[in-house]
Amino acid sequence: MPNIKNNQTSFNEVLTLIHKAKRKAYQQANTTVMEHYWDLGKYISDKTTKENWGKGVVKPSPLLHPNPLTIKHHTKG
């Protein structure tokens, strides 16, 4: 006759291992994303100070930041 309590304990141990691996994966993914944003911020900061990036480097686009007062609607005819 199988030992149900032992099976439940083994199953719980497997679940614990799965949850532990998931937490580790989430932490590693979060660390990678944070490193990416840190590097991106540093890159932009360096370009701003060393290569005069800033206002005028990229022209503002009404498509990126639409202002309802400046958008012209085209009509047929």
Summary of the structure (lengths in Angstrom):
residues: 77
radius of gyration: 27.2
end to end distance: 84.9
largest distance: 84.9
contacts: 117
relative contact order: 0.05
helix: 61%
strand: 3%
